[in-house]
Amino acid sequence: MIAVGADLKIYVATRPIDFRCGHDGLAAKVQEMLRLDPFSGAAFVFRSKRADRIKILVWDRTGLVLVHKRLEGCKFVWPTIADGVMRMSPAMF
């Protein structure tokens, strides 16, 4: 379970990724693309090209947790990007 609180940092990859990636592949993308530590406890959100699927990667102190969500008949709505940053509140997450 992902505990969403005011102290949870959420990072969103703004470019779609190959959804064949699993835990290790996404952890590598966090390090390469975002230049962040996948074991920091932050939530890393990745989307598919069609924007109907997301994957969320989180380190919960015992291992990497991977959540995969697919919407049926609709797409995720993404916040706008301003100055290279997408801002998202815990409620939007």
Number of C-alpha atoms within 10 A of each C-alpha: 7 15 10 14 10 9 9 14 15 19 20 18 16 16 10 13 16 12 16 7 13 13 16 12 12 24 20 17 18 22 12 11 11 15 10 16 14 21 16 12 17 19 24 23 21 24 23 16 12 11 16 16 18 21 20 20 26 23 19 16 10 6 10 16 15 16 14 13 11 14 11 8 6 11 13 14 9 14 11 12 10 8 6 8 13 15 14 15 12 13 8 9 9
